[in-house]
Amino acid sequence: MSTQDIEPLDVERIREDFPVLERTVGDDVPLVYLDNGATSQTPEQVVDAIVDYYYGYNANVHRGVHQLSQEASIAYEEAHDRVAEFIGADGREEIVFTKNTTEAMNLVAYAWGMEELGPGDEVVLTEMEHHASLVTWQQVAKRTGAEAKYIPIDEDGQLDMAAAADLITDDTKMVSAVHVSNTLGTVNPVAELADLAHEHDAYAFIDGAQAVPTRPVDVGDIDADFYAFSGHKMAGPTGIGVLYGKEAILEEMQPYLYGGDMIRKVTYEDSTWNDLPWKFEAGTPLIAQAIGLDAAIDYLDDIGMERIQRHEERLARYAYEQLSAFDDVEIYGPSPDQGRGGLVAFNVGSVHAHDLASIVNDHGVAIRAGDHCTQPLHDKLGVAASARASFYIYNTEAEIDVLVEAIDDARQLFA
């Protein structure tokens, strides 16, 4: 099916599922929420699923024979199955629940990296990495004596794949790359990066925090060894992330956290570990959050991920074109014709990004301002900060018009 054949979203109907979008802010102006790259809003269906758990079968999992515990255990385990199906994993054994994408990165960096990396080894990242990836691998490399290297970006904010082919060598042990940049909107060729890694017997870890909420993702097609994302960016609850890992690799890794439920047998002398994925889920797990994530996936699937991607790309193109009409607005990242995710980061003349965010907030518009956890990338761009508008399933072109009008007011104020 071509993108032209994909039915557009019924945005007004979708908005009815998000009560927060009906509120006003500031001087009683309607809320325009354009900070979805940080956290999306949560529909009633997800909240209801969490409430049903707390009101109907709140109990710990894997630890009781009573009915409530059995019901909670089934729901929690089925959430693993649902996530596996959603991203094309082979089964629940490959799905580990964490608090967020950052913890998923740290789990692999410590459980695998601290054991496998050493002097002479290399970890290859990209210049557009989120701190969750960059700082984690940077620090583990320092502790192990390995070296972190960075694939450069070109003037359009896209990866220099010729440089990537040179940087990834037989000394490379891990290639960690963001799928969709949370600052540039760049959609990286992650399958190609995984192929380059595997040609040199290295692993590929893909940060999908900005990708899974907005487009179809199949970890098998990508051939990622690890893939991570967060529930709170995809209409789900905060406090839950997902680490996908190939089963054979996870089997070989040692646990990252120790304690209850991740063990099989414990003596005073030693312990053995539980089956996957429970080996990596120590203690009371994220039960309510997992049930909420399951409901969020159902919600997104009912809409259709292809339709969501098309909607996001249309909004990003519209915002890019409207902002490009200002001669003093600098937009970062590729043009829509080159492909970009559903966000636009930019600066307006001499207006600091934080001042701009404050002014547009007076118009009811919520955007992000700062370095977006990509300080080295902002240094490369030659700016301390940028403003970022990021879109989701409930946003409209009319809301972008409100943003553009607010930006114009800021331009006039600082003229």
C-alpha positions as CSV (number, residue, x, y, z in Angstrom):
1,M,0.0,0.0,0.0
2,S,1.4,3.4,-1.0
3,T,1.3,6.3,1.5
4,Q,-1.3,7.9,-0.7
5,D,-3.6,5.0,0.0
6,I,-3.4,5.3,3.8
7,E,-6.5,6.7,5.3
8,P,-5.8,9.8,7.4
9,L,-6.4,9.9,11.1
10,D,-9.7,11.1,12.6
11,V,-7.8,13.5,14.8
12,E,-10.9,15.1,16.4
13,R,-12.2,11.7,17.4
14,I,-8.8,10.7,18.8
15,R,-8.6,13.9,20.8
16,E,-11.8,12.9,22.7
17,D,-9.7,10.1,24.3
18,F,-7.3,12.6,25.9
19,P,-9.2,14.8,28.5
20,V,-6.0,16.9,29.2
21,L,-6.3,18.4,25.8
22,E,-9.5,20.1,26.8
23,R,-7.9,22.2,29.5
24,T,-6.8,25.8,29.4
25,V,-3.5,27.2,30.7
26,G,-2.2,30.6,31.6
27,D,-4.7,33.3,31.0
28,D,-7.4,30.8,30.1
29,V,-6.1,30.0,26.7
30,P,-6.5,26.5,25.1
31,L,-3.6,24.1,25.6
32,V,-1.6,23.3,22.5
33,Y,0.6,20.4,23.6
34,L,3.7,20.1,21.3
35,D,6.1,18.4,23.7
36,N,5.5,14.8,22.7
37,G,9.1,14.0,22.1
38,A,9.5,14.3,25.8
39,T,6.3,12.7,26.9
40,S,3.1,12.0,25.1
41,Q,-0.3,12.3,26.7
42,T,-2.2,9.2,27.9
43,P,-5.7,8.2,26.6
44,E,-8.5,7.2,28.9
45,Q,-8.3,3.6,27.7
46,V,-4.8,3.2,29.2
47,V,-5.7,4.9,32.4
48,D,-8.8,2.6,32.6
49,A,-6.6,-0.5,32.2
50,I,-4.3,0.7,35.1
51,V,-7.3,1.5,37.3
52,D,-8.8,-1.9,36.5
53,Y,-5.7,-3.6,37.8
54,Y,-5.6,-1.6,41.0
55,Y,-9.3,-1.9,41.7
56,G,-9.8,-5.5,40.5
57,Y,-6.7,-7.7,40.9
58,N,-3.9,-5.7,42.6
59,A,-1.3,-8.3,43.7
60,N,2.3,-9.2,43.3
61,V,3.3,-11.5,40.5
62,H,5.0,-14.9,40.4
63,R,4.7,-15.2,44.2
64,G,1.3,-16.3,45.1
65,V,-1.1,-19.2,44.4
66,H,-4.1,-17.1,45.3
67,Q,-6.4,-15.9,42.5
68,L,-5.4,-12.2,42.4
69,S,-1.7,-13.1,42.1
70,Q,-2.5,-15.5,39.3
71,E,-4.5,-12.9,37.4
72,A,-1.8,-10.3,37.9
73,S,0.9,-12.7,36.8
74,I,-1.0,-13.6,33.6
75,A,-1.6,-10.0,32.7
76,Y,2.0,-9.1,33.4
77,E,3.4,-12.0,31.3
78,E,0.9,-11.3,28.5
79,A,2.2,-7.7,28.4
80,H,5.6,-9.2,27.4
81,D,3.9,-11.2,24.7
82,R,2.1,-8.1,23.4
83,V,5.3,-6.1,23.2
84,A,7.1,-8.9,21.4
85,E,4.3,-9.1,18.8
86,F,4.3,-5.3,18.4
87,I,8.0,-5.0,17.5
88,G,8.5,-8.4,15.8
89,A,10.5,-10.2,18.5
90,D,10.4,-14.0,18.6
91,G,8.7,-14.1,22.1
92,R,8.5,-12.9,25.7
93,E,12.0,-14.3,26.4
94,E,13.4,-11.4,24.3
95,I,11.5,-8.6,26.1
96,V,12.8,-7.2,29.4
97,F,10.9,-4.5,31.2
98,T,12.9,-1.6,32.6
99,K,12.0,1.8,34.0
100,N,12.9,3.6,30.7
101,T,15.1,3.6,27.7
102,T,18.0,4.9,29.8
103,E,17.9,1.9,32.1
104,A,17.7,-0.5,29.2
105,M,20.9,1.1,27.9
106,N,22.6,0.8,31.2
107,L,21.5,-2.8,31.6
108,V,23.3,-3.8,28.5
109,A,26.3,-1.5,29.1
110,Y,26.9,-3.0,32.5
111,A,25.8,-6.6,32.1
112,W,27.5,-7.0,28.8
113,G,29.9,-4.1,28.3
114,M,31.6,-4.3,31.7
115,E,32.3,-8.0,31.0
116,E,33.2,-7.9,27.3
117,L,34.9,-4.6,26.7
118,G,38.6,-3.9,27.3
119,P,41.6,-2.0,26.0
120,G,41.8,-2.1,22.2
121,D,38.0,-2.5,21.9
122,E,35.8,0.2,20.3
123,V,32.2,1.3,20.8
124,V,30.9,3.3,17.8
125,L,28.2,5.8,18.4
126,T,26.7,8.7,16.3
127,E,27.2,12.4,16.9
128,M,23.4,12.7,17.3
129,E,23.1,10.3,20.3
130,H,20.9,11.1,23.2
131,H,22.8,11.2,26.5
132,A,21.1,7.9,27.5
133,S,23.3,6.2,24.9
134,L,26.3,8.6,24.6
135,V,27.0,9.1,28.3
136,T,26.4,5.4,29.2
137,W,28.8,4.0,26.6
138,Q,31.3,6.8,27.1
139,Q,31.6,6.0,30.8
140,V,31.6,2.3,30.4
141,A,34.4,2.7,27.8
142,K,36.4,4.8,30.2
143,R,36.0,2.2,32.9
144,T,37.0,-0.7,30.7
145,G,39.8,0.9,28.7
146,A,37.8,0.8,25.5
147,E,37.4,3.7,23.1
148,A,34.2,5.5,22.0
149,K,34.1,6.8,18.5
150,Y,31.4,8.8,16.7
151,I,29.9,8.6,13.2
152,P,29.8,12.3,12.0
153,I,26.8,14.0,10.6
154,D,26.7,16.0,7.4
155,E,25.4,19.6,6.9
156,D,21.9,18.2,6.5
157,G,22.0,16.4,9.8
158,Q,22.3,12.9,8.3
159,L,24.9,10.3,9.0
160,D,28.0,10.1,6.9
161,M,27.7,6.4,6.1
162,A,31.0,6.3,4.3
163,A,32.6,7.4,7.5
164,A,30.6,4.8,9.4
165,A,32.0,2.1,7.1
166,D,35.5,3.3,8.0
167,L,34.9,3.7,11.7
168,I,33.3,0.2,12.2
169,T,36.2,-2.2,12.2
170,D,37.2,-5.6,13.6
171,D,38.0,-3.8,16.8
172,T,34.4,-2.6,17.2
173,K,32.4,-4.6,19.7
174,M,29.2,-2.4,19.8
175,V,27.5,0.0,17.5
176,S,24.9,2.1,19.3
177,A,22.7,4.4,17.2
178,V,19.5,6.3,17.6
179,H,16.7,5.3,15.2
180,V,15.1,8.7,15.0
181,S,17.0,11.7,16.4
182,N,15.1,13.6,19.1
183,T,16.8,16.8,18.0
184,L,17.3,16.6,14.3
185,G,14.4,14.4,13.4
186,T,16.8,12.4,11.2
187,V,15.6,8.8,10.5
188,N,18.8,6.8,10.5
189,P,19.5,3.7,8.3
190,V,19.6,1.4,11.3
191,A,19.4,-1.8,9.3
192,E,22.4,-0.7,7.3
193,L,24.3,0.1,10.6
194,A,23.4,-3.3,12.0
195,D,24.7,-4.9,8.8
196,L,28.0,-3.0,9.2
197,A,28.3,-4.1,12.8
198,H,27.6,-7.7,12.0
199,E,30.2,-7.7,9.2
200,H,32.8,-7.1,11.9
201,D,31.2,-9.5,14.5
202,A,30.0,-6.5,16.6
203,Y,26.6,-6.0,18.1
204,A,24.1,-3.3,17.2
205,F,22.0,-1.5,19.8
206,I,19.3,0.8,18.5
207,D,17.7,3.5,20.6
208,G,14.1,3.5,19.4
209,A,12.6,6.0,21.9
210,Q,11.5,8.3,19.2
211,A,10.7,5.6,16.6
212,V,8.5,3.0,18.2
213,P,5.8,5.5,19.1
214,T,5.5,6.9,15.6
215,R,6.2,4.3,13.0
216,P,6.1,0.5,12.4
217,V,9.2,-1.1,13.8
218,D,10.3,-4.7,13.2
219,V,13.5,-5.7,15.1
220,G,13.9,-8.7,13.0
221,D,13.9,-6.7,9.8
222,I,16.4,-4.4,11.3
223,D,18.4,-7.3,12.7
224,A,19.1,-5.4,15.9
225,D,20.8,-7.3,18.6
226,F,19.3,-4.9,21.2
227,Y,16.6,-2.3,20.8
228,A,15.1,0.0,23.5
229,F,12.2,2.3,23.9
230,S,9.9,3.9,26.6
231,G,6.2,3.6,27.3
232,H,5.6,7.3,28.2
233,K,6.4,8.5,24.7
234,M,3.8,6.1,23.1
235,A,0.6,7.0,24.9
236,G,1.6,4.7,27.8
237,P,2.4,5.3,31.4
238,T,5.7,6.7,32.8
239,G,8.0,4.4,34.6
240,I,8.3,1.6,32.1
241,G,10.7,0.9,29.3
242,V,11.5,-2.0,27.1
243,L,14.8,-3.7,26.3
244,Y,14.6,-6.1,23.4
245,G,17.6,-8.5,23.1
246,K,18.2,-11.5,21.0
247,E,17.5,-14.6,23.1
248,A,20.9,-16.2,22.6
249,I,22.7,-13.0,23.7
250,L,20.6,-12.4,26.7
251,E,21.1,-16.1,27.8
252,E,24.9,-15.5,27.8
253,M,24.7,-12.2,29.8
254,Q,24.9,-12.0,33.5
255,P,22.2,-10.2,35.5
256,Y,22.4,-6.5,36.0
257,L,20.4,-6.4,39.3
258,Y,20.2,-9.1,41.9
259,G,17.4,-10.0,44.4
260,G,14.0,-11.6,44.4
261,D,12.3,-13.3,41.4
262,M,15.4,-13.2,39.2
263,I,16.8,-16.3,40.9
264,R,16.2,-20.0,40.5
265,K,18.1,-21.4,43.5
266,V,19.9,-19.7,46.4
267,T,22.3,-21.1,48.9
268,Y,24.6,-19.4,51.4
269,E,27.4,-20.1,48.9
270,D,25.9,-19.2,45.5
271,S,22.9,-18.6,43.4
272,T,21.5,-19.5,40.0
273,W,19.3,-17.5,37.7
274,N,15.8,-17.6,36.5
275,D,14.7,-18.1,32.9
276,L,14.4,-15.1,30.5
277,P,13.2,-12.5,30.7
278,W,12.8,-12.7,34.5
279,K,16.6,-13.1,35.0
280,F,16.8,-9.3,34.3
281,E,13.7,-8.2,36.3
282,A,14.7,-8.3,39.9
283,G,12.3,-7.5,42.7
284,T,8.7,-6.5,42.4
285,P,8.3,-5.5,38.8
286,L,6.5,-2.8,37.0
287,I,3.1,-4.5,37.0
288,A,0.6,-1.7,36.6
289,Q,2.9,0.1,34.1
290,A,3.2,-3.1,32.0
291,I,-0.5,-3.5,31.9
292,G,-0.8,0.2,30.9
293,L,1.8,-0.3,28.2
294,D,-0.2,-3.3,26.9
295,A,-3.3,-1.1,26.6
296,A,-1.3,1.6,24.9
297,I,-0.1,-0.8,22.2
298,D,-3.6,-1.9,21.6
299,Y,-4.7,1.7,21.3
300,L,-1.9,2.5,18.8
301,D,-2.5,-0.7,16.8
302,D,-6.2,0.1,16.5
303,I,-5.3,3.4,14.9
304,G,-2.6,1.8,12.7
305,M,1.1,2.6,12.9
306,E,1.4,3.3,9.2
307,R,-1.3,5.9,9.6
308,I,0.4,7.4,12.6
309,Q,3.7,7.7,10.7
310,R,1.9,9.4,7.8
311,H,0.2,11.9,10.2
312,E,3.5,12.7,11.9
313,E,5.3,13.3,8.7
314,R,2.6,15.5,7.4
315,L,2.6,17.7,10.5
316,A,6.5,17.8,10.5
317,R,6.4,19.0,6.8
318,Y,3.7,21.6,7.5
319,A,5.7,22.9,10.5
320,Y,8.9,22.9,8.6
321,E,7.4,24.9,5.7
322,Q,5.6,27.4,8.0
323,L,8.8,28.1,10.0
324,S,10.9,28.3,6.9
325,A,8.9,31.3,5.8
326,F,10.6,33.3,8.5
327,D,14.1,34.5,7.3
328,D,15.5,34.5,10.8
329,V,14.4,31.0,11.8
330,E,17.1,28.3,11.6
331,I,15.8,24.7,11.5
332,Y,18.1,21.8,12.3
333,G,18.1,18.5,10.5
334,P,17.1,17.2,7.1
335,S,14.3,18.7,5.0
336,P,11.0,16.8,4.8
337,D,11.9,15.6,1.3
338,Q,14.9,13.9,2.8
339,G,12.8,12.2,5.4
340,R,12.3,13.2,9.1
341,G,10.4,12.2,12.1
342,G,7.6,14.2,13.7
343,L,9.5,17.0,15.3
344,V,11.2,20.3,14.4
345,A,14.0,21.8,16.4
346,F,14.9,25.4,15.6
347,N,16.1,28.8,16.8
348,V,14.6,32.3,16.1
349,G,17.1,35.1,15.5
350,S,18.6,36.4,18.7
351,V,15.7,35.0,20.9
352,H,17.1,32.5,23.4
353,A,15.2,29.2,23.2
354,H,14.1,29.4,26.8
355,D,12.7,32.9,26.2
356,L,10.9,31.7,23.2
357,A,9.4,28.8,25.1
358,S,8.2,31.1,27.8
359,I,6.5,33.5,25.2
360,V,4.8,30.7,23.3
361,N,3.6,29.3,26.7
362,D,1.7,32.5,27.1
363,H,-0.2,31.5,24.0
364,G,-0.9,28.1,25.5
365,V,1.7,26.3,23.5
366,A,3.9,23.7,25.2
367,I,7.2,23.1,23.5
368,R,10.7,22.1,24.7
369,A,13.7,24.3,25.1
370,G,17.2,23.4,25.9
371,D,19.7,20.9,24.6
372,H,17.3,18.0,24.6
373,C,19.9,15.7,26.2
374,T,22.1,16.1,23.2
375,Q,24.7,18.6,24.4
376,P,27.6,17.5,22.1
377,L,25.3,17.7,19.1
378,H,24.3,21.3,20.0
379,D,28.0,22.1,20.4
380,K,28.5,20.8,16.9
381,L,25.6,22.9,15.6
382,G,27.2,25.9,17.3
383,V,24.2,26.7,19.6
384,A,23.7,26.3,23.3
385,A,20.1,25.4,23.0
386,S,17.2,25.1,20.6
387,A,13.4,25.1,20.8
388,R,11.6,21.9,19.7
389,A,8.0,21.2,18.7
390,S,7.2,17.6,18.5
391,F,3.9,16.1,17.3
392,Y,1.6,13.1,17.9
393,I,-1.6,11.5,16.9
394,Y,-3.8,14.2,18.4
395,N,-2.1,17.3,17.0
396,T,-3.4,19.4,14.1
397,E,-2.1,21.9,11.5
398,A,-4.3,24.5,13.3
399,E,-2.2,24.0,16.4
400,I,1.0,24.5,14.4
401,D,-0.6,27.8,13.2
402,V,-1.0,28.9,16.8
403,L,2.7,28.0,17.4
404,V,3.8,30.0,14.3
405,E,1.7,33.0,15.4
406,A,3.3,32.9,18.9
407,I,6.8,32.7,17.3
408,D,6.0,35.7,15.2
409,D,5.0,37.6,18.4
410,A,8.3,36.7,19.9
411,R,10.1,37.9,16.8
412,Q,8.4,41.3,17.0
413,L,9.1,41.5,20.8
414,F,12.8,41.0,20.3
415,A,13.1,43.0,17.0
